[in-house]
Amino acid sequence: MKKVFLITTLCILASCVNENKSENSQITDTSQPVQSNLEQLKTEASRLRAGGSVSNVELENGKATINYVKNYTEYQQLNPQSKLTENDLKEYWSTGHAIQKALISGSGALLKKLSFINEVEVILPFENKIYKIDVKKTELEKFIGKDFSQITNDWTKLFIDPYVYDKTGRERFFNKFGSKN
């Protein structure tokens, strides 16, 4: 019974938020396109791998910067309702090359989905190291050897399979665009 009440309450709250967003989108102002682009970027960043761990999103001159939480405490502050434990978070990032997969797939997804983005930088601190990737659309085209429209038209074959899921390709991609300090 409590679950039904909670779900109903959350649905009502979510619909209220959506109504407000609709009203706000009708306001016209010279800063509206930038804000709209930033809001789109924030939405897409929340959909990335471990998007609930994204702590900050910035957009400046076509460059998106995505920062993940620095530690479990910051994660808890961002997601106080989460039942994820510190060990769960650590295990997630420690297994299956999750960090490189998140950086590569996330940077590519943002370039693909948001036409106003020309460069993506993703920063992911983990266990006293900072993993980072910085990909420009033009450099991605040179790396893959196809123009961006060709890449997006065959996304899985030209990007996901060879650079996210294939270990050799993933390492090659990360060595080109990524760093670990």
BAFI-3210 file (N, C-alpha, C; in Angstrom, 3 decimals, decimal comma, padded with zeros to 6 digits):
// residues 181
n [1|2|3|4|5|6|7|8|9|10|11|12|13|14|15|16|17|18|19|20|21|22|23|24|25|26|27|28|29|30|31|32|33|34|35|36|37|38|39|40|41|42|43|44|45|46|47|48|49|50|51|52|53|54|55|56|57|58|59|60|61|62|63|64|65|66|67|68|69|70|71|72|73|74|75|76|77|78|79|80|81|82|83|84|85|86|87|88|89|90|91|92|93|94|95|96|97|98|99|100|101|102|103|104|105|106|107|108|109|110|111|112|113|114|115|116|117|118|119|120|121|122|123|124|125|126|127|128|129|130|131|132|133|134|135|136|137|138|139|140|141|142|143|144|145|146|147|148|149|150|151|152|153|154|155|156|157|158|159|160|161|162|163|164|165|166|167|168|169|170|171|172|173|174|175|176|177|178|179|180|181]
n.u [000,833|001,947|003,870|002,324|001,145|003,455|004,474|002,350|002,416|004,969|004,552|002,654|004,141|006,154|004,663|003,903|006,334|006,955|004,927|005,696|008,116|007,163|005,823|007,980|009,435|008,072|008,719|010,365|013,595|016,789|018,757|017,670|018,159|020,771|020,371|018,435|019,939|021,837|020,150|019,241|021,658|022,206|020,111|020,756|023,263|022,507|021,563|023,695|026,092|026,019|024,817|023,598|025,670|026,777|028,029|028,312|027,616|028,686|028,532|030,144|030,816|030,255|031,523|031,144|031,350|031,581|031,359|031,966|031,035|033,300|033,666|032,147|030,744|030,086|028,452|026,333|025,317|024,331|022,467|020,484|018,407|019,226|019,991|022,368|025,477|028,729|030,554|029,174|029,304|032,055|032,631|031,197|032,629|035,035|034,888|034,924|036,081|034,681|035,077|036,547|034,711|032,484|033,500|034,186|031,821|030,046|031,097|030,954|028,186|027,065|028,123|026,883|024,092|023,554|023,522|024,625|026,932|030,402|032,628|033,565|034,279|034,937|035,150|036,250|036,748|038,360|039,312|041,668|042,690|042,423|040,398|040,051|038,567|038,720|037,155|036,926|034,633|035,677|038,185|037,398|036,210|038,508|039,945|038,292|037,950|035,813|033,101|031,115|028,338|028,201|029,249|027,315|025,109|025,640|026,116|026,455|028,028|030,252|031,164|030,288|030,588|033,367|034,859|033,833|032,985|034,928|037,948|040,614|040,195|038,963|041,032|042,848|041,370|041,071|043,754|044,298|042,473|042,062|043,074|044,863|045,484]
n.v [-001,187|001,235|001,490|001,865|004,313|005,901|005,666|006,805|009,402|010,226|010,151|012,175|014,371|014,358|014,959|017,545|018,874|018,595|020,152|022,705|022,927|023,015|025,456|027,180|026,791|028,272|030,862|033,499|034,659|036,158|034,562|032,090|029,908|028,968|028,169|026,217|024,387|023,654|022,447|020,282|018,962|018,303|016,516|014,429|013,727|012,625|010,236|008,710|006,006|005,058|007,483|008,650|009,278|011,546|014,628|017,273|019,392|021,115|023,625|025,191|027,210|025,151|023,005|020,308|019,527|016,968|015,960|013,397|012,156|012,623|010,871|008,432|009,795|012,227|011,185|010,205|012,616|013,733|011,843|011,157|009,357|006,931|003,469|002,392|001,114|002,046|000,087|-001,129|000,891|001,088|-001,505|-001,460|000,390|-000,935|-003,262|-005,094|-003,208|-000,844|001,933|002,910|002,143|003,699|006,319|006,374|005,521|007,395|009,933|009,694|009,250|011,706|013,448|012,386|012,601|015,305|017,964|020,481|020,169|019,995|019,036|016,881|016,481|014,244|013,596|011,467|010,740|008,229|006,163|007,692|008,408|010,139|009,767|010,601|011,836|013,393|014,363|015,516|016,226|016,443|015,223|012,665|011,862|011,761|009,751|007,486|007,499|008,272|010,494|012,395|012,059|009,609|007,947|008,193|007,150|004,451|003,616|001,565|-000,386|001,134|002,537|001,763|-001,151|-001,562|000,197|000,462|-002,063|-003,853|-004,930|-004,351|-002,282|-000,453|000,152|001,309|003,560|004,880|005,376|007,255|009,424|009,594|009,804|008,922|009,928]
n.w [000,000|000,828|-001,144|-003,452|-002,866|-002,721|-005,353|-006,781|-005,752|-006,606|-009,393|-009,677|-008,782|-010,724|-013,004|-012,416|-012,487|-015,204|-016,346|-015,507|-016,874|-019,487|-019,486|-018,991|-021,327|-023,162|-022,770|-024,259|-024,985|-025,315|-024,225|-024,185|-026,184|-025,442|-022,790|-023,248|-024,765|-022,812|-020,944|-022,465|-022,753|-020,072|-019,608|-021,421|-020,381|-017,964|-018,831|-019,549|-019,049|-015,716|-015,096|-012,909|-011,346|-012,308|-011,578|-012,391|-015,145|-017,948|-020,512|-023,067|-025,733|-027,672|-026,511|-024,414|-021,018|-018,777|-015,526|-013,269|-009,981|-007,221|-005,142|-002,899|-000,890|-002,101|-004,079|-002,511|-001,491|-003,807|-004,542|-002,349|-001,855|-002,820|-002,589|-003,072|-002,141|-000,835|-001,513|-003,649|-005,597|-005,946|-006,888|-009,296|-010,931|-010,998|-012,477|-015,585|-017,362|-017,009|-016,629|-018,895|-020,870|-020,156|-020,481|-023,232|-024,621|-023,600|-024,362|-027,142|-027,517|-026,719|-028,644|-030,872|-030,361|-029,824|-031,762|-031,463|-030,108|-030,370|-029,208|-026,572|-023,199|-020,694|-017,299|-014,824|-011,659|-009,723|-007,142|-006,270|-008,738|-011,839|-014,483|-017,834|-020,810|-023,958|-026,714|-029,969|-032,565|-035,178|-034,888|-034,222|-036,602|-038,266|-036,930|-037,209|-039,915|-041,486|-042,393|-040,052|-040,359|-041,710|-039,744|-037,686|-039,005|-039,143|-036,506|-034,489|-035,804|-036,675|-034,451|-031,716|-031,502|-032,396|-030,682|-028,105|-027,160|-028,067|-026,845|-027,747|-029,625|-027,916|-026,123|-027,916|-028,726|-026,258|-025,658|-027,604|-027,164|-024,441|-020,912|-017,905|-014,762]
ca.u [000,000|002,848|004,529|001,357|001,042|004,716|004,533|001,357|002,944|006,075|003,981|002,038|005,234|006,824|003,823|003,968|007,610|006,857|004,108|006,528|009,083|006,455|005,601|009,263|009,924|007,356|009,317|011,418|014,623|017,998|019,563|016,898|018,780|021,884|019,796|017,790|021,006|022,386|019,166|019,303|022,911|022,027|019,241|021,518|024,311|021,886|021,279|024,947|026,399|026,137|024,412|023,271|026,927|027,236|027,886|028,314|027,567|028,934|028,521|030,741|031,294|030,155|032,234|030,449|032,211|030,796|032,140|031,370|031,312|034,677|033,692|030,840|030,076|029,493|027,366|025,215|024,746|023,626|021,388|020,228|017,436|019,829|020,381|023,682|026,488|030,047|031,130|028,505|029,851|033,433|032,597|030,716|033,705|036,208|034,695|034,607|036,545|033,539|035,486|036,815|033,453|031,660|034,096|034,125|030,432|029,409|031,542|030,389|026,729|026,748|028,426|025,886|022,723|023,386|024,196|025,306|028,171|031,511|033,689|033,098|035,279|034,324|036,130|035,748|037,711|038,124|040,422|042,826|043,122|041,433|040,269|039,517|038,565|038,385|036,969|036,341|033,959|036,595|039,219|036,737|036,093|039,842|040,303|037,504|038,113|034,507|032,529|030,274|027,022|028,380|029,443|026,035|024,182|025,973|026,701|026,875|029,106|031,439|031,640|030,028|031,240|034,833|035,570|033,310|032,923|036,137|039,006|041,741|039,727|038,719|042,338|043,381|040,594|041,420|045,134|044,278|041,667|041,911|044,243|044,660|046,511]
ca.v [000,000|002,389|001,593|002,442|005,726|006,537|005,737|007,795|010,716|010,534|010,447|013,506|015,349|014,389|015,671|018,967|019,377|018,685|021,310|023,889|022,979|023,452|026,889|027,858|026,722|029,250|032,162|033,760|035,522|035,930|033,508|030,847|028,772|028,443|027,443|025,035|023,449|023,152|021,526|019,059|018,298|017,716|015,347|013,351|013,299|011,758|008,955|008,016|004,938|005,595|008,882|009,132|009,699|012,788|015,690|018,616|019,444|022,464|023,797|026,466|027,278|023,859|021,968|019,782|018,948|016,134|015,526|012,408|012,388|012,325|009,790|007,948|010,844|013,146|010,441|010,192|013,963|013,914|010,840|010,727|008,263|005,720|002,385|001,953|001,210|002,452|-001,088|-001,295|001,887|000,688|-002,701|-001,088|000,992|-001,825|-004,473|-005,086|-002,005|000,071|003,339|003,213|002,025|004,872|007,505|006,295|005,511|008,654|011,043|009,472|009,429|013,136|014,002|011,872|013,032|016,750|018,570|021,716|019,777|019,665|018,446|016,377|016,093|013,531|013,439|010,488|010,393|006,937|005,634|008,595|008,622|010,873|009,282|011,706|011,688|014,642|013,986|016,494|015,580|016,384|014,219|011,356|011,554|011,359|008,492|006,396|007,540|008,517|011,737|012,133|011,546|008,180|007,277|008,130|006,287|003,058|003,858|000,348|-001,037|001,979|003,128|000,983|-002,471|-001,559|001,044|000,316|-003,465|-004,586|-004,515|-003,757|-000,997|000,435|000,620|002,200|004,798|005,549|005,872|008,436|010,528|009,558|009,836|008,483|010,560]
ca.w [000,000|000,872|-002,446|-004,390|-002,513|-003,097|-006,812|-007,202|-005,383|-007,526|-010,717|-009,605|-008,726|-012,030|-013,969|-012,074|-012,986|-016,653|-016,685|-015,331|-017,962|-020,680|-019,364|-019,141|-022,696|-023,961|-022,530|-025,235|-024,431|-026,104|-023,614|-024,219|-026,864|-024,660|-021,658|-023,787|-025,087|-021,559|-020,365|-023,270|-022,392|-018,735|-019,760|-022,057|-019,445|-016,957|-019,480|-019,803|-018,089|-014,354|-015,183|-011,573|-010,723|-012,938|-010,585|-012,968|-016,600|-018,438|-021,956|-023,444|-027,123|-028,335|-025,766|-023,240|-019,989|-017,869|-014,366|-012,378|-008,562|-006,802|-004,164|-002,477|-000,120|-003,079|-004,703|-001,560|-001,446|-005,068|-004,599|-000,968|-001,837|-003,369|-001,685|-003,523|-001,089|-001,282|-002,149|-004,944|-006,513|-006,220|-007,733|-010,628|-011,713|-011,016|-013,266|-017,002|-018,061|-016,947|-016,743|-020,296|-021,613|-019,850|-021,092|-024,692|-025,088|-023,207|-025,210|-028,468|-027,492|-026,666|-029,969|-031,813|-030,064|-029,685|-032,915|-031,060|-029,427|-031,265|-028,396|-025,278|-022,206|-019,573|-016,219|-013,872|-010,599|-009,072|-006,344|-006,321|-010,115|-012,626|-015,846|-018,609|-022,265|-024,637|-028,109|-030,882|-033,685|-036,328|-034,599|-034,286|-038,029|-038,745|-036,273|-037,783|-041,368|-042,106|-041,883|-038,886|-040,759|-041,987|-038,450|-036,968|-039,743|-038,841|-035,196|-033,798|-036,553|-036,825|-033,193|-030,493|-031,516|-032,433|-029,714|-026,747|-026,755|-028,433|-025,927|-028,478|-030,144|-026,778|-025,636|-028,939|-028,636|-025,005|-025,792|-028,486|-026,645|-022,995|-020,037|-016,519|-013,920]
c.u [000,880|003,521|003,603|001,228|002,290|004,818|003,547|001,849|004,063|005,563|003,356|003,109|005,934|005,977|003,786|005,244|007,535|006,011|004,916|007,535|008,406|006,225|006,894|009,741|009,208|007,913|010,417|012,327|015,887|018,864|018,876|017,602|019,942|021,354|019,143|018,835|021,618|021,426|019,149|020,556|022,791|021,162|020,009|022,632|023,729|021,575|022,539|025,114|026,660|025,812|024,011|024,500|027,500|026,965|027,757|028,366|027,755|028,902|029,080|031,306|031,313|030,902|031,432|031,480|031,313|031,726|031,335|031,766|032,730|034,751|032,263|030,066|029,388|028,324|026,129|024,537|023,900|022,388|021,039|019,251|018,026|020,204|021,733|024,694|027,812|030,725|030,507|029,110|031,273|033,474|032,151|031,869|034,923|036,081|034,456|035,006|035,462|033,940|035,741|035,538|032,575|032,201|033,923|032,680|029,739|029,809|030,958|028,897|026,345|027,026|027,344|024,515|022,517|024,190|024,960|026,615|029,216|032,667|033,092|034,299|034,524|035,422|035,523|036,835|037,337|039,407|041,722|043,438|042,020|041,502|039,560|039,554|038,125|038,350|036,308|035,744|034,916|037,688|038,646|036,578|037,424|040,223|039,587|037,649|036,812|034,000|031,455|028,896|027,104|028,510|028,103|025,025|024,429|026,703|027,252|028,081|030,386|031,981|031,496|030,791|032,767|035,521|035,021|033,423|034,141|037,308|040,162|041,368|039,511|040,028|042,978|042,688|040,990|042,842|045,195|043,620|041,623|043,213|043,835|045,810|046,325]
c.v [001,254|002,599|002,246|003,936|006,484|006,699|006,777|009,206|011,137|010,874|011,831|014,573|015,464|015,140|017,159|019,585|019,551|019,862|022,584|024,025|023,450|024,952|027,657|027,854|027,725|030,655|032,374|034,848|035,232|034,829|032,144|029,712|028,165|027,629|026,154|023,976|022,845|022,159|020,207|018,258|017,623|016,458|014,182|012,843|012,369|010,374|008,153|006,862|005,586|007,088|009,483|009,595|010,959|013,926|017,077|018,514|020,894|022,469|025,168|026,360|025,918|022,732|021,595|019,202|018,252|015,672|014,516|012,733|011,960|011,111|009,411|009,006|011,832|012,475|010,460|011,554|014,232|013,012|010,326|009,549|006,931|004,723|001,797|002,146|001,670|001,296|-001,343|-000,356|001,514|-000,525|-002,375|-000,561|000,066|-002,988|-004,182|-003,849|-000,918|001,531|003,699|003,132|003,253|006,124|007,498|006,355|006,827|009,816|010,901|009,725|010,902|013,810|013,601|012,518|014,537|017,478|019,843|021,441|019,405|018,990|018,020|015,998|015,443|013,255|012,534|010,162|009,049|006,466|006,415|008,747|009,394|010,353|010,372|011,351|013,019|014,346|015,127|015,725|015,407|015,338|012,807|010,925|011,077|009,991|007,307|006,357|007,717|009,864|011,407|011,600|010,050|007,395|007,119|007,230|004,803|003,006|002,599|-000,280|-000,200|002,545|002,174|-000,350|-002,374|-000,788|000,982|-001,144|-004,297|-004,053|-003,810|-002,375|000,023|001,005|001,592|003,570|005,582|006,102|007,140|009,636|010,626|009,692|009,342|009,089|010,173]
c.w [000,000|-000,477|-003,465|-004,126|-002,955|-004,608|-007,328|-006,916|-006,321|-008,920|-010,741|-009,581|-010,074|-013,047|-013,671|-012,615|-014,491|-017,082|-016,560|-016,452|-019,238|-020,646|-019,576|-020,579|-023,593|-023,781|-023,545|-024,699|-025,225|-025,512|-023,697|-024,969|-026,081|-023,493|-022,137|-024,140|-023,836|-020,919|-021,140|-022,916|-021,028|-018,805|-020,351|-021,138|-018,378|-017,516|-019,799|-018,821|-016,738|-014,332|-013,846|-010,814|-011,365|-011,969|-011,196|-014,489|-017,019|-019,959|-022,268|-024,856|-027,822|-027,656|-024,515|-022,289|-018,974|-016,759|-013,556|-010,938|-008,215|-005,886|-003,764|-001,689|-001,058|-003,808|-003,795|-001,474|-002,688|-005,150|-003,206|-000,855|-002,263|-002,277|-002,083|-002,398|-001,691|-002,027|-003,529|-005,980|-006,924|-007,154|-009,150|-011,480|-011,853|-011,981|-014,745|-017,770|-018,077|-017,141|-018,203|-021,131|-021,389|-020,531|-022,604|-025,177|-024,761|-024,085|-026,610|-028,524|-027,487|-028,002|-030,974|-031,596|-030,082|-030,760|-032,562|-030,315|-030,477|-030,540|-027,063|-024,431|-021,049|-018,559|-015,151|-012,844|-009,972|-008,420|-006,552|-007,708|-010,833|-014,054|-016,639|-020,086|-022,857|-026,133|-028,875|-032,058|-034,873|-036,115|-034,642|-035,739|-038,597|-038,200|-036,929|-039,310|-042,131|-041,606|-040,847|-039,260|-041,089|-040,679|-037,743|-037,674|-039,487|-037,500|-034,535|-034,486|-036,557|-035,513|-031,998|-030,481|-031,512|-031,315|-028,290|-026,310|-027,122|-027,605|-026,648|-029,019|-029,042|-026,248|-026,621|-028,873|-027,382|-025,060|-026,639|-027,797|-025,124|-022,231|-018,649|-015,712|-012,467]
res [m|k|k|v|f|l|i|t|t|l|c|i|l|a|s|c|v|n|e|n|k|s|e|n|s|q|i|t|d|t|s|q|p|v|q|s|n|l|e|q|l|k|t|e|a|s|r|l|r|a|g|g|s|v|s|n|v|e|l|e|n|g|k|a|t|i|n|y|v|k|n|y|t|e|y|q|q|l|n|p|q|s|k|l|t|e|n|d|l|k|e|y|w|s|t|g|h|a|i|q|k|a|l|i|s|g|s|g|a|l|l|k|k|l|s|f|i|n|e|v|e|v|i|l|p|f|e|n|k|i|y|k|i|d|v|k|k|t|e|l|e|k|f|i|g|k|d|f|s|q|i|t|n|d|w|t|k|l|f|i|d|p|y|v|y|d|k|t|g|r|e|r|f|f|n|k|f|g|s|k|n]
***
